[in-house]
Amino acid sequence: MTDRLVLRGGTVFDGLGTPGRRGDVLVEGGKVRDIGAVEAAGAREIDCDGLYVTPGFIDAHSHSDLVPGMDEPQPFKLFQGVTTEIAGNCGFSFAPLTPDSAVVVREMFGELAGGVEVPVGSFAEFLDTAQRDGPTNHMAYLVGHHTLRLSANGADEELRPGAVETMRDLAAEAFEAGAVGFSTGLIYPPGCFADRAEVEQIARVAGVYGRIYATHMRDEGRFLEDAIDEAVAIAQAGGIRLQISHCKAAGLPAHGKARALLERIERARLDGVDVVGDQYPYLAGGTVMLALLPNAAAAGGGGAMKARLSDPLQRAQLRKAAERGNPGDGMWASTEAAKVIVTTHADTAVVGRTLAEVAGPADPFDTLCDLLVADPAAAIVLEMMVEDDVREIMTSPLVGVGSDNGPPVGLQHPRTYGCFPWLLGTYVRDEKVLSWEEAIRKATSLIARQFGLAGRGVLLPGCHADITVFDPARIGHRGSYVQPDITPDGIQAVLLEGTPVVVDGEFSGNRAGRVLKG
């Protein structure tokens, strides 16, 4: 049986921003061998007439870290045309973990595990396990600053003697093992307790290995400009590439700041920093519920947080800071209780309801605190952005696509199941905010180059045959914030290194992905 395959008669996009051209694609031995008018007697053929043939999409920002460990294959990204995900974002990686730090991760951020047991072990052991479990699509991993800090310092705010040196050593071990870079989530504990100098120490290690720095910045709202300046300075300290995660102008005080964000990125590039960003095309974001509260609420871990929120005096102090809305004060002042939907909580009766609905006649802030006392790992979706900002950021050639998905369990943000089809159907075909070739570039080569994924994100002879075939007339996603887990429309075929894993819109059942190492 031959492994030769011809994608016949589609409109082929190279992923570099070139308009598509009608042609055939010959795949053999896991690679693209020829593009054009292909003659390949005896090869299997897939009819692509009327369809677009593109490089497989690369999700710049995922939280699918432990999805390979789920009992069944999870094709939710393949159904979006995604062939590779970058995980370990926002400072949250699931390695390296000690027995003590794993306890904190389970308690505070266990929702991101998707029901999979949080492992204890080195980064190398984590990658080996992910490969052995069998990814459904390709996975590349960042090492998270939260995890490094928890394993070196516990959940304490102040650094212990030698903690920075331990973080540097653990980061080096992760890069040796294959981490493609490191990430921060500087609005979340414990990363929020770090100053710039601490993160610069890790950036210098990343620079030795030529890795990337991906950041959920310290502020994405009123103090957005300062946060970008800090991210750029950290990248400069290590001489490394910079990825600004989920670019947005979040919260009422920041609406209209899209241009300021893009000007800061453009200025940094002129100053010699290789910086790009990623974006999910929605007005609402999704995060852990504790992100609504000031950083001080979570100091010391989940047990300390529950005790703090249960104390009326400390709760009142946290409320005052939350309503102030300065950096480190959380996102409470940037949204409204009626725009916050509970998506994960131990009390299933509150899931799918807004914070205002859960509170009823009670005070919403007190209700928030009570919910966190009951479940420190609770998660939310909250509306933060406005359409004009989303569209302006989207049109920048320096901003690619990243879904910021959670694991495919429970009530997730619709971006988990439909980010890429939603972008293509709504903003490209229907609204014409982007051309097809530009949107495809932003979903493929722009991200592959930034994360060092050689031979991916392009559709050229010699590249890996990670390929997506979709119907431009049907591509889209009908999911909503209360019913997100609807399979997108229009994805006809997906190949992973030449292996068809989606054919005629149906998943093959094969775990054909692999772990891609830096």
MILUMMAR-267778 format. One line per 10 residues: number of its first residue (from 0); their letters; for each residue x, y, z of C-alpha. Coordinates in steps of 0.02 Angstrom, whole numbers. Layout:
BEGIN
NUM> a> X/Y/Z  ...
***
This chain:
BEGIN
0> mtdrlvlrgg> 0/0/0  73/167/-52  89/315/65  77/431/-85  -70/549/-77  -130/685/-196  -242/828/-142  -319/859/-312  -383/1021/-387  -396/1138/-238
10> tvfdglgtpg> -345/1319/-218  -174/1305/-136  -108/1436/-14  75/1431/36  47/1515/206  164/1659/166  29/1783/116  30/1740/-69  -143/1728/-151  -202/1550/-179
20> rrgdvlvegg> -180/1461/-346  -271/1310/-412  -163/1154/-411  -126/983/-340  -20/937/-190  81/776/-188  121/706/-16  242/562/13  343/503/161  265/632/276
30> kvrdigavea> 325/778/167  255/886/29  344/828/-129  266/930/-268  136/1066/-298  59/1105/-467  -4/987/-601  41/823/-518  47/654/-604  54/513/-476
40> agareidcdg> -11/347/-541  -77/233/-404  -80/368/-270  -229/393/-157  -324/550/-203  -433/673/-108  -543/782/-217  -517/964/-165  -614/1049/-305  -692/1208/-235
50> lyvtpgfida> -592/1193/-73  -444/1286/-1  -286/1188/36  -174/1271/166  -36/1233/290  -107/1160/449  -154/1298/569  -40/1330/718  -122/1385/879  -1/1507/961
60> hshsdlvpgm> -86/1502/1130  -165/1348/1204  -193/1270/1375  -205/1092/1309  -52/1037/1409  -127/878/1482  -251/839/1343  -138/701/1273  -164/610/1439  -354/603/1422
70> depqpfklfq> -423/428/1399  -496/458/1226  -421/551/1077  -475/733/1075  -499/799/896  -572/968/947  -423/1059/872  -415/951/715  -596/999/683  -534/1180/677
80> gvtteiagnc> -395/1137/554  -263/1154/690  -117/1034/672  0/1106/804  -31/1189/973  89/1290/1081  48/1247/1263  120/1298/1431  59/1477/1413  22/1615/1540
90> gfsfapltpd> 154/1544/1657  53/1384/1679  151/1229/1632  131/1060/1715  318/1032/1734  437/1037/1819  338/997/1977  391/936/2148  268/844/2262  238/1008/2357
100> savvvremfg> 217/1120/2205  102/993/2122  -16/1008/2271  -28/1197/2245  -56/1177/2058  -196/1050/2086  -282/1163/2210  -264/1330/2122  -258/1289/1936  -325/1112/1926
110> elaggvevpv> -463/1164/1805  -330/1175/1668  -289/990/1692  -455/934/1617  -473/790/1739  -299/719/1706  -189/686/1857  -64/827/1883  108/745/1867  261/761/1976
120> gsfaefldta> 426/760/1883  549/849/1770  509/934/1606  593/793/1511  483/666/1600  330/770/1559  371/775/1373  406/589/1371  238/553/1452  146/667/1330
130> qrdgptnhma> 226/577/1183  190/406/1257  8/452/1289  -9/500/1106  -61/677/1059  -209/691/940  -120/838/855  59/900/870  106/985/1034  249/1104/1075
140> ylvghhtlrl> 274/1160/1254  334/1315/1346  397/1303/1524  296/1415/1639  367/1543/1760  229/1502/1887  286/1323/1889  470/1366/1902  432/1485/2046  319/1363/2139
150> sangadeelr> 448/1224/2126  591/1339/2181  501/1450/2306  331/1380/2351  179/1495/2347  264/1631/2450  268/1810/2390  446/1845/2445  590/1751/2365  690/1629/2471
160> pgavetmrdl> 881/1630/2462  937/1537/2308  764/1530/2228  814/1627/2072  964/1515/2044  852/1362/2060  728/1436/1935  870/1466/1813  931/1287/1831  756/1215/1808
170> aaeafeagav> 730/1325/1654  893/1265/1578  841/1085/1608  675/1120/1522  759/1198/1370  880/1051/1361  729/935/1363  643/1026/1220  541/1171/1287  519/1295/1144
180> gfstgliypp> 525/1443/1263  457/1506/1428  299/1597/1475  236/1714/1610  65/1759/1676  106/1916/1772  -72/1949/1830  -85/1778/1915  -5/1711/2074  134/1672/2102
190> gcfadraeve> 206/1754/1947  124/1919/1992  242/1932/2141  396/1934/2029  482/2095/1981  557/2125/1811  732/2077/1867  673/1903/1917  597/1868/1747  750/1940/1660
200> qiarvagvyg> 856/1807/1744  754/1671/1657  757/1769/1493  947/1765/1496  944/1576/1510  819/1567/1367  938/1675/1265  1076/1546/1281  960/1418/1200  884/1536/1071
210> riyathmrde> 710/1514/1142  558/1629/1145  473/1727/1284  281/1721/1280  192/1832/1404  21/1864/1476  74/2037/1525  59/2119/1695  -84/2228/1633  -194/2223/1477
220> grfledaide> -302/2371/1524  -273/2546/1590  -85/2519/1608  -63/2422/1446  80/2530/1382  185/2505/1538  157/2317/1528  218/2308/1348  371/2410/1393  411/2285/1531
230> avaiaqaggi> 389/2137/1413  503/2216/1285  636/2253/1416  634/2072/1473  656/2011/1294  798/2134/1268  884/2072/1427  892/1897/1354  912/1945/1171  762/1836/1130
240> rlqishckaa> 603/1837/1027  445/1901/1111  265/1842/1093  130/1956/1166  -8/1835/1213  -192/1867/1172  -170/2049/1119  -316/2153/1181  -372/2315/1261  -464/2239/1408
250> glpahgkara> -587/2323/1522  -685/2485/1518  -536/2601/1555  -436/2526/1408  -565/2531/1270  -491/2622/1121  -312/2574/1161  -287/2453/1016  -184/2581/920  -74/2614/1072
260> llerierarl> -41/2427/1089  7/2409/906  117/2565/908  214/2494/1056  242/2330/962  294/2420/803  414/2533/900  494/2383/985  527/2302/817  610/2460/755
270> dgvdvvgdqy> 717/2453/912  775/2279/864  661/2165/966  582/2023/866  407/2041/937  239/1983/872  74/1944/956  -76/1830/947  -262/1862/966  -426/1769/988
280> pylaggtvml> -568/1851/890  -697/1874/1028  -758/2012/1144  -751/1899/1297  -603/1813/1376  -592/1664/1490  -486/1641/1645  -482/1579/1823  -605/1665/1940  -468/1721/2059
290> allpnaaaag> -405/1839/1922  -547/1956/1972  -465/1983/2141  -305/2075/2191  -145/1973/2186  -131/1982/2375  -286/1874/2392  -193/1719/2330  -27/1739/2420  22/1576/2505
300> gggamkarls> -89/1461/2402  -268/1403/2406  -282/1371/2593  -216/1543/2635  -333/1621/2508  -486/1536/2581  -440/1593/2755  -411/1771/2693  -576/1781/2601  -669/1711/2751
310> dplqraqlrk> -606/1852/2862  -726/2002/2850  -588/2130/2882  -470/2058/2750  -614/2039/2627  -655/2224/2649  -473/2271/2617  -470/2165/2459  -632/2245/2399  -556/2418/2417
320> aaergnpgdg> -406/2367/2312  -513/2277/2184  -622/2430/2158  -466/2539/2139  -410/2440/1986  -223/2475/1985  -96/2346/1923  -104/2197/2039  -282/2239/2093  -363/2109/1980
330> mwasteaakv> -496/2127/1846  -646/2168/1955  -646/2353/1908  -633/2311/1722  -797/2220/1701  -972/2200/1774  -1051/2057/1871  -1181/2037/1734  -1041/2006/1607  -954/1868/1706
340> ivtthadtav> -1013/1689/1671  -960/1549/1788  -894/1406/1680  -816/1288/1807  -859/1267/1991  -877/1127/2117  -1059/1183/2139  -1129/1138/1968  -1288/1237/2005  -1193/1401/1974
350> vgrtlaevag> -1110/1345/1811  -1177/1436/1658  -1247/1580/1760  -1180/1757/1773  -1107/1817/1935  -1252/1940/1947  -1376/1797/1929  -1289/1693/2061  -1284/1842/2180  -1467/1889/2157
360> padpfdtlcd> -1506/2020/2290  -1340/1988/2379  -1181/2088/2350  -1088/2024/2195  -914/2047/2271  -962/1948/2425  -1036/1815/2311  -872/1809/2213  -773/1783/2373  -893/1648/2434
370> llvadpaaai> -878/1556/2268  -688/1557/2281  -690/1496/2460  -794/1349/2400  -683/1317/2247  -517/1409/2224  -495/1333/2049  -661/1400/1981  -659/1475/1805  -755/1610/1714
380> vlemmveddv> -790/1692/1546  -802/1881/1552  -837/2015/1423  -693/2138/1417  -664/2204/1240  -753/2309/1109  -770/2267/925  -672/2416/857  -518/2366/958  -533/2183/910
390> reimtsplvg> -539/2227/725  -396/2351/732  -282/2227/818  -337/2092/696  -281/2193/545  -101/2210/607  19/2102/507  114/2073/671  -28/1985/762  -66/1802/729
400> vgsdngppvg> -199/1685/797  -205/1598/965  -362/1523/1040  -317/1528/1226  -423/1371/1243  -453/1271/1398  -464/1080/1401  -615/1010/1307  -719/970/1461  -863/1061/1544
410> lqhprtygcf> -921/1234/1493  -775/1316/1403  -760/1477/1303  -815/1444/1122  -638/1483/1065  -592/1310/1130  -697/1229/994  -709/1357/855  -580/1497/859  -503/1471/686
420> pwllgtyvrd> -665/1433/591  -748/1581/678  -609/1697/620  -615/1633/441  -803/1627/424  -849/1787/514  -704/1907/493  -634/1848/325  -778/1783/219  -924/1882/292
430> ekvlsweeai> -848/2044/359  -694/2052/246  -585/2122/385  -443/2014/318  -405/1934/150  -398/1744/143  -212/1742/110  -173/1860/254  -283/1767/378  -201/1603/328
440> rkatsliarq> -27/1680/350  -74/1740/523  -135/1565/568  17/1474/499  189/1541/450  188/1693/564  171/1582/717  283/1440/654  428/1559/624  411/1644/792
450> fglagrgvll> 413/1481/889  550/1401/784  442/1264/707  549/1231/554  461/1155/404  287/1193/472  164/1334/440  205/1334/254  147/1231/107  300/1211/-2
460> pgchaditvf> 397/1062/-70  503/986/67  398/1046/214  308/931/335  139/880/264  33/958/400  -111/1016/291  -288/1082/314  -422/1076/180  -580/1180/205
470> dparighrgs> -733/1244/114  -727/1435/111  -914/1444/84  -954/1341/239  -813/1375/362  -878/1441/528  -929/1401/706  -1104/1406/779  -1050/1388/960  -1097/1515/1094
480> yvqpditpdg> -1042/1559/1270  -1176/1446/1343  -1163/1308/1211  -983/1311/1149  -947/1129/1109  -1019/1125/934  -910/1051/797  -862/1185/670  -923/1183/492  -817/1171/336
490> iqavllegtp> -659/1077/386  -652/939/255  -481/858/281  -330/872/395  -161/786/374  -27/764/506  140/732/421  47/653/277  -73/546/381  -256/591/351
500> vvvdgefsgn> -336/615/522  -492/705/462  -574/650/299  -742/716/237  -759/805/403  -743/645/505  -604/605/630  -508/444/594  -486/402/778  -295/400/763
510> ragrvlkg> -181/487/886  -58/537/750  16/691/830  184/704/916  279/815/1035  384/943/942  541/993/1036  643/1152/1029
***
